[in-house]
Structure formats: C-alpha cells, structure tokens
C-alpha cells in the first residue's frame, strides 16, 4: 500500500477544530497580556506612597518588559496557528516542508502548527 500523501478531509476537519480551539485560547491570552501592558484593569503604583514607589518602579519596568516579550511570543504563536488554518483549507496541512512526507499525527496533536516532521527537525541541528 503506498504512503499517504495528505490527510483526509475528515482528518483535516478534526485538526482544524483543534487549531481553532488553540487559536481562540491564544487570542484570549494575548488580550490579557495586552491589557496588562496598557494598564487596563490595573493595580499599578500610581497611588502608592513615595517610599514604596521608588522600589516598585524598577520591578514594574522589569515586569512590563517580560510581559511585552510574552505578548510578542503569543502574537507569533497566533500567526503560526492562522497559517496552519490556511494550510488546512489548502489541504496541505501536515505535509513536511522539507521532506514532503506526512508529519505524524502525534506530532501535529502536540504541535498543531508544525511544518516539519521530527526527521526534518532533527536534520536541522
């Protein structure tokens, strides 16, 4: 029996459902991070006494930088998930961009935006 060249429409629909759920959650997480950065619903140091304000400003700056990096990573994750949806719709989802072989279902369930098989990923190192 020849190797499968792509996932069936039913399998693609299942993957799409998984990706859409992850995408919804990722967008919620991104909004939370964005709101933290823009001080919406904030408990910041504006009303704190001057003694504590000096100490907290440094911690606040560090926290904002970390939150900014997390928001950037989350935005990138969202882009990868959106690209995966496009691949599902084009029926190219799950095909390794290096080898042209199908990426294992287990890998796609763990990393739904994967574009490389384990074999191709290991060859990159």
Backbone torsions as a table, in degrees:
resi	resn	phi	psi	omega
1	UNK	NA	127.9	-179.0
2	UNK	-69.0	153.9	177.8
3	UNK	-64.6	146.6	175.7
4	UNK	-67.0	141.4	179.1
5	UNK	-99.1	-17.6	175.5
6	UNK	-158.2	164.4	176.9
7	UNK	-77.5	150.7	-179.9
8	UNK	-67.4	162.9	178.1
9	UNK	-58.5	-38.0	178.8
10	UNK	-65.4	-44.6	178.5
11	UNK	-63.4	-41.1	178.5
12	UNK	-62.0	-39.5	178.5
13	UNK	-64.0	-38.3	177.6
14	UNK	-65.0	-45.1	178.0
15	UNK	-62.3	-40.9	-179.3
16	UNK	-61.0	-41.8	178.6
17	UNK	-61.3	-44.0	178.5
18	UNK	-61.9	-45.9	-178.3
19	UNK	-64.6	-42.6	-179.7
20	UNK	-62.5	-37.7	177.0
21	UNK	-64.6	-45.3	178.5
22	UNK	-64.2	-37.7	179.8
23	UNK	-65.1	-42.3	178.2
24	UNK	-61.5	-46.2	179.7
25	UNK	-64.7	-41.0	179.8
26	UNK	-63.4	-39.8	178.5
27	UNK	-66.8	-38.8	176.7
28	UNK	-62.5	-45.0	179.1
29	UNK	-63.2	-39.7	179.0
30	UNK	-63.9	-43.0	178.6
31	UNK	-61.5	-40.5	178.0
32	UNK	-61.4	-45.6	178.5
33	UNK	-64.2	-42.1	-179.6
34	UNK	-63.6	-42.3	177.6
35	UNK	-63.7	-35.5	176.8
36	UNK	-63.8	-40.9	-179.8
37	UNK	-69.7	-33.6	-177.2
38	UNK	-93.5	7.5	177.1
39	UNK	65.4	19.4	173.4
40	UNK	-70.3	138.5	-176.4
41	UNK	56.1	44.9	-169.6
42	UNK	-95.6	148.1	168.2
43	UNK	-120.9	66.6	-175.7
44	UNK	-87.6	-162.9	-172.0
45	UNK	-97.2	9.4	-176.7
46	UNK	-58.8	-33.3	-177.0
47	UNK	-102.7	16.3	-177.9
48	UNK	-89.2	151.1	179.2
49	UNK	-63.7	154.0	-176.0
50	UNK	-56.6	-34.3	-178.6
51	UNK	-62.4	-46.7	-178.7
52	UNK	-78.4	-27.0	-177.5
53	UNK	-59.0	-43.6	-179.9
54	UNK	-61.0	-44.4	-179.2
55	UNK	-67.9	-39.3	-175.4
56	UNK	-77.9	-24.7	-179.1
57	UNK	-62.0	-41.1	178.1
58	UNK	-63.3	-45.8	178.6
59	UNK	-65.0	-37.1	180.0
60	UNK	-65.3	-41.4	178.8
61	UNK	-62.6	-45.9	179.1
62	UNK	-61.7	-43.9	-180.0
63	UNK	-62.8	-40.9	178.8
64	UNK	-64.1	-39.1	178.7
65	UNK	-64.1	-44.5	178.3
66	UNK	-64.0	-42.9	179.0
67	UNK	-63.9	-39.3	176.9
68	UNK	-61.1	-43.5	177.8
69	UNK	-64.6	-41.1	177.6
70	UNK	-63.0	-40.9	179.4
71	UNK	-64.1	-40.5	177.4
72	UNK	-61.9	-44.5	178.7
73	UNK	-63.5	-39.9	-179.8
74	UNK	-66.0	-40.5	178.0
75	UNK	-62.9	-39.5	178.0
76	UNK	-65.3	-41.7	178.0
77	UNK	-60.6	-42.4	178.6
78	UNK	-61.0	-43.1	178.6
79	UNK	-61.3	-41.3	178.8
80	UNK	-64.4	-40.7	178.5
81	UNK	-66.8	-40.1	178.0
82	UNK	-64.4	-38.1	176.7
83	UNK	-65.5	-35.3	177.6
84	UNK	-64.7	-38.7	177.2
85	UNK	-61.7	-42.4	178.2
86	UNK	-60.9	-42.2	178.9
87	UNK	-64.7	-36.5	176.6
88	UNK	-62.0	-47.4	-178.2
89	UNK	-65.7	-30.8	176.9
90	UNK	-84.9	-3.5	-179.1
91	UNK	63.3	29.4	175.0
92	UNK	-110.8	3.6	-178.9
93	UNK	-63.6	137.6	175.5
94	UNK	86.5	4.4	177.7
95	UNK	-100.0	123.9	-178.5
96	UNK	-62.8	130.6	-178.5
97	UNK	-75.1	-12.5	178.1
98	UNK	-96.2	-49.6	-173.4
99	UNK	-96.2	-21.7	-176.6
100	UNK	78.7	1.3	178.5
101	UNK	-90.8	163.7	177.8
102	UNK	-69.7	136.6	172.7
103	UNK	-77.9	139.9	-176.4
104	UNK	-61.7	147.6	179.2
105	UNK	-59.3	-39.6	-179.8
106	UNK	-59.6	-41.9	179.5
107	UNK	-66.2	-43.0	-179.0
108	UNK	-67.3	-32.2	176.4
109	UNK	-69.5	-35.3	179.2
110	UNK	-78.6	-40.4	-178.1
111	UNK	-132.0	82.7	-171.8
112	UNK	-63.7	-15.9	179.4
113	UNK	-99.1	10.8	-178.2
114	UNK	-61.8	139.8	175.9
115	UNK	-119.6	-1.4	179.4
116	UNK	-125.4	141.2	173.2
117	UNK	-73.2	166.6	176.9
118	UNK	-58.7	-42.4	179.5
119	UNK	-56.5	-48.7	-179.4
120	UNK	-67.8	-38.2	179.2
121	UNK	-62.8	-42.1	179.7
122	UNK	-68.1	-32.7	179.6
123	UNK	-72.5	-15.9	179.4
124	UNK	-72.5	-24.5	-174.6
125	UNK	-77.6	NA	NA
